[in-house]
Amino acid sequence: MSAPPAEPTQAPASAALPWRDALKVYLEPATLRMLALGFSAGLPLLLVLGTLSFRLREAGIDRTTIGYLSWVGLAYGFKWVWAPLVDRLPLPPLTTLLGRRRGWLLLAQGMVIVGLVGMAMNDPRLGLQPLIWCALLVAFGSATQDIALDAFRIESAETRKQAALAAAYQTGYRLAMIWAGAGVLWVAAWAEVAPAVAVTGAAAYQNGAWKTAYLVMAASMAVGVLTVLLSPEPVRRVLPKAKNAGEWLRSVLIEPFADFIRRYKWQAALILALIAIYRISDVVMGIMANPFYVDMGFTKDQVATVSKIYGVIMTLVGAFVGGVLSMRLGVMRVLMLGAVLSAASNLLFAWLATRGHDLTALIAVVSADNLAGGIASAAFIAYLSSLTNISYSATQYALFSSLMLLLPKFIAGYSGAFVDAYGYSTFFTATALLGVPVLLLVALASRMAARTGDGERQ
């Protein structure tokens, strides 16, 4: 069976979108839906990684073990394995009732909710294994949701609007991460029976408070569930019918990857290398951020308040600026800016490690980090979207986003052991240096895009 005609989402180079039209895109229904669905996508991530590391550290789990447990997040790095099934396989009766994309979204959200309830009901002090299995279910459901949602987003609007959809998605995603980071800490602090203080001066671990917090997070997934139920299914693309099982497997498992290689040829290696390490500084550093806050003596209320107020504001600013600048100046320029800012913000954490319990310094560092993350993520999502062929949107985007996390998550597993050996300041500096090769790859990819006229205003 011949491959479907390549229809990359990237459009030919054209004049910049006027400022007024660029801003109006943010008020369109498709963009607002991405805001809510981005929230649903961002909520589970920290609950099995960053926030979980805060909970485990407070429960007395050592940093090396916390680092290794972050490998639960490798589920996101292998989602390309089952992405072809999400892309093509129907789910009766969900597909009949909701459509292919929404059916998979609803199933994935159900898995996340069940897993979060399980995490709420287990005490890590009594054994980590039950908690880990529930965390794996959350990660698997979340990764599956990402596959279906990325395809839903790419198929919901034309190419010129993808940067705005990416920015709205990223805004919702980052807001959810703040709710799953700052919000869960605030809920856990509020739910504590009494301000019991351990010998170290930090709040004593109370599993009942964390149980309440994780149940609230499970209930928060209703935002995504309601959005899926109330959203229209993207126009279904008519695909050629396979003559036999062999042709079906070829179209589902092989063609999405072969199509990418055919379109970009040798340049595919450069693109994949850039995707593999673009977020490495942030991902590797992020696993130890919450244990760092605990060890510096910051309380749940302090971390939650700083993230909730300053983190929200700077995340909104960063995602909005990243989306608008990407439409006005071109994605590659903003991609370079995001890479520089992401590495620089890690150096600020190294400086914070020398300050001890300094709340003002924490506010400044968290604000800068969220601003950098918002800009970088909005541009990066738009870049990944531009690389996909709409015929294989779910599978190809899953490959890209999986590759984005695979190496960083693997390296992050050793972060606790590194901190135990060399300290926080050296660790944060090392994660900033990991971003240096990213700058070179972005520069090379920009030159490639300029030579091929790949839809970018350089």
Residue pairs with C-beta under 8 A, 6 or more apart in sequence:
1 240
1 242
1 243
1 247
1 250
1 251
3 251
3 255
3 258
3 259
4 239
4 240
4 255
4 391
5 391
6 259
6 262
6 263
6 389
6 391
7 389
7 390
7 391
8 263
8 386
8 387
8 388
8 389
8 390
9 154
9 159
9 162
9 385
9 386
9 387
9 388
9 389
9 390
9 393
10 159
10 386
10 387
10 454
10 455
11 158
11 159
11 160
11 455
12 453
12 455
13 453
13 455
13 456
13 457
14 160
16 327
16 328
16 457
17 160
17 327
17 328
19 328
22 164
22 324
22 327
22 328
23 324
25 31
25 161
25 164
26 164
26 167
26 168
26 320
26 323
28 157
28 161
30 156
30 157
30 161
30 165
31 157
31 161
31 164
31 165
31 168
32 168
33 156
33 227
33 231
34 153
34 156
34 165
34 168
34 169
34 172
35 168
35 169
35 171
35 172
36 172
36 223
36 224
36 226
36 227
37 105
37 149
37 152
37 153
37 169
37 172
37 224
37 227
37 228
37 231
38 168
38 169
38 170
38 171
38 172
38 173
38 175
38 176
39 172
39 173
39 175
39 176
39 179
39 223
39 224
40 109
40 145
40 149
40 172
40 176
40 221
40 223
40 224
40 225
40 227
41 142
41 145
41 146
41 149
41 169
41 172
41 173
41 176
41 224
42 172
42 173
42 174
42 175
42 176
42 177
42 180
43 112
43 176
43 177
43 179
43 180
43 217
43 220
43 221
43 224
44 112
44 115
44 116
44 138
44 139
44 141
44 142
44 145
44 180
45 73
45 76
45 142
45 177
45 180
46 52
46 177
46 180
46 181
46 184
47 116
47 119
47 138
47 180
47 184
47 214
47 217
48 72
48 73
48 119
48 135
48 138
48 139
48 142
49 70
49 72
49 73
49 286
49 287
50 181
50 286
50 287
50 289
50 290
51 180
51 181
51 184
51 185
51 290
52 69
52 119
52 135
53 66
53 69
53 70
53 287
53 288
53 289
53 290
53 291
54 185
54 290
54 291
54 293
54 294
54 300
54 303
55 124
55 188
55 210
56 65
56 66
56 69
56 124
57 63
57 66
57 290
57 291
57 294
57 295
58 202
58 203
58 205
58 294
59 124
59 125
59 205
59 207
60 125
60 205
61 124
61 128
62 416
62 420
63 288
63 291
63 416
63 417
63 419
63 420
64 416
64 417
64 420
65 128
65 416
66 287
66 291
66 416
67 287
67 288
67 412
67 413
67 414
67 415
67 416
67 417
67 418
67 419
68 413
68 416
69 128
69 132
69 135
70 287
70 409
70 412
70 413
70 415
71 409
71 410
71 413
72 132
72 135
72 136
72 139
73 139
73 405
73 409
73 412
74 405
74 406
74 409
74 410
75 136
75 139
75 140
75 142
75 143
76 139
76 142
76 143
76 146
76 401
76 402
76 405
76 409
77 402
77 403
77 405
77 406
77 409
77 410
78 143
78 402
78 406
79 143
79 144
79 146
79 147
79 398
79 401
79 402
80 395
80 398
80 399
80 402
80 403
82 144
82 147
83 147
83 394
83 395
83 398
83 399
83 402
84 252
84 253
84 256
84 395
85 252
86 104
86 144
86 147
86 148
86 151
86 394
86 398
87 147
87 151
87 252
87 256
87 392
87 393
87 394
87 395
88 239
88 251
88 252
90 96
90 100
90 103
91 100
91 103
91 104
91 107
94 102
94 103
94 104
94 106
94 107
95 103
97 103
98 106
98 228
98 229
98 233
99 233
99 234
99 236
100 233
100 236
101 148
101 151
101 152
101 155
101 233
101 234
102 152
102 228
102 229
102 231
102 233
104 144
104 147
104 148
105 145
105 148
105 149
105 152
105 224
105 228
106 225
106 228
106 229
107 144
108 141
108 142
108 144
108 145
108 148
109 141
109 145
109 221
109 224
109 225
109 228
110 141
111 137
111 138
111 140
111 141
111 144
112 138
112 141
112 142
112 145
112 218
112 221
113 218
113 221
114 137
114 141
115 134
115 135
115 136
115 137
115 138
115 139
115 141
116 134
116 138
116 214
116 215
116 217
116 218
116 221
117 214
117 215
117 218
118 130
118 133
118 134
118 137
119 131
119 134
119 135
119 138
119 214
120 210
120 211
120 212
120 213
120 214
120 215
120 218
121 211
122 130
122 131
122 134
123 207
124 131
124 207
125 205
125 207
145 224
146 398
146 401
147 394
147 397
147 398
148 394
150 393
150 394
150 397
150 398
150 401
151 393
151 394
151 397
152 234
153 162
153 165
153 166
153 169
153 385
154 162
154 385
154 388
154 390
154 393
154 397
155 234
155 235
155 237
155 390
155 393
156 165
156 234
157 164
157 165
159 386
159 455
160 327
162 382
162 385
162 386
163 323
163 326
163 327
163 331
163 378
163 382
164 323
164 327
166 323
166 326
166 378
166 381
166 382
166 385
167 319
167 320
167 322
167 323
167 324
167 326
167 378
167 382
168 319
168 323
169 381
170 319
170 322
170 323
170 374
170 377
170 378
170 381
171 315
171 316
171 319
171 320
171 374
173 377
174 315
174 316
174 318
174 319
174 370
174 373
174 374
174 377
175 312
175 315
175 316
176 220
178 307
178 308
178 311
178 312
178 315
179 217
179 220
180 217
181 290
181 304
181 307
181 311
182 303
182 304
182 305
182 306
182 307
182 308
182 311
183 216
183 217
183 304
183 308
184 213
184 214
184 216
184 217
185 213
185 300
185 301
185 303
185 304
185 307
186 300
186 301
186 304
186 305
186 308
187 209
187 212
187 213
187 216
188 206
188 209
188 210
188 212
188 213
188 300
189 203
189 209
189 299
189 300
189 301
189 304
190 209
191 206
191 208
191 209
191 212
191 213
192 203
192 206
192 209
193 206
193 208
193 209
195 203
196 203
196 204
196 206
197 203
197 204
198 204
198 205
201 297
202 294
202 297
202 299
203 299
203 300
237 390
237 391
239 251
239 391
240 251
242 248
242 251
252 395
255 392
256 389
256 392
256 395
256 396
256 399
257 395
257 396
257 399
259 389
259 391
259 392
259 396
260 268
260 387
260 389
260 396
260 399
261 268
263 389
264 271
264 387
267 448
267 452
270 441
270 444
270 445
270 448
271 387
271 445
272 403
273 441
274 438
274 441
274 442
274 444
274 445
275 384
275 400
275 403
275 404
276 403
276 404
276 406
276 407
277 407
277 408
277 434
277 437
277 438
277 441
278 335
278 339
278 376
278 380
278 404
278 438
278 441
278 442
279 342
279 376
279 377
279 380
279 404
279 405
279 408
280 407
280 408
280 411
280 431
280 434
280 435
280 438
281 342
281 343
281 346
281 431
281 432
281 434
281 435
281 438
282 342
282 346
282 373
282 376
282 408
283 405
283 408
283 409
283 412
284 408
284 411
284 412
284 415
284 431
284 434
285 346
285 349
285 415
285 427
285 428
285 431
286 412
287 412
287 413
287 415
287 416
288 415
288 416
288 419
288 424
288 427
289 349
290 303
291 416
291 419
292 349
292 353
292 424
293 303
293 362
295 424
296 352
296 353
296 356
296 357
297 356
297 357
298 357
298 359
298 362
302 359
302 362
303 362
306 359
306 362
306 363
306 366
307 366
310 363
310 366
310 367
310 370
311 366
311 367
311 370
313 367
314 366
314 367
314 368
314 370
314 371
314 374
315 370
315 371
315 373
315 374
316 374
317 371
317 374
318 370
318 371
318 372
318 373
318 374
318 375
318 377
318 378
319 374
319 375
319 377
319 378
320 374
321 374
321 375
321 378
322 334
322 338
322 374
322 375
322 376
322 377
322 378
322 379
323 378
323 382
325 333
325 334
325 337
325 375
325 379
326 334
326 378
326 379
326 382
329 457
330 456
330 457
330 458
331 379
331 382
331 383
331 386
331 456
332 383
332 442
332 445
332 446
332 449
332 456
332 458
333 446
333 458
334 375
334 378
334 379
335 376
335 379
335 380
335 383
335 442
335 445
335 446
336 439
336 442
336 443
336 446
337 375
337 376
337 379
338 372
338 375
338 376
338 377
338 379
338 380
339 376
339 435
339 438
339 439
339 442
340 439
341 371
341 372
341 375
341 376
342 372
342 373
342 376
342 435
343 432
343 433
343 434
343 435
343 436
343 438
343 439
344 368
344 372
344 432
345 365
345 368
345 369
345 372
345 373
346 428
346 429
346 431
346 432
346 435
347 428
347 429
347 432
348 364
348 365
348 368
348 369
349 365
349 369
349 424
349 428
350 424
350 425
350 426
350 428
350 429
350 432
351 361
351 365
352 358
352 361
352 362
352 365
353 423
353 424
353 425
353 428
354 425
355 361
380 404
384 397
384 400
384 401
384 404
385 397
386 454
386 455
387 396
387 400
388 396
388 397
388 400
389 396
415 427
418 427
418 430
419 427
446 456
446 458
448 454
449 455
449 456
449 458
450 456
450 458
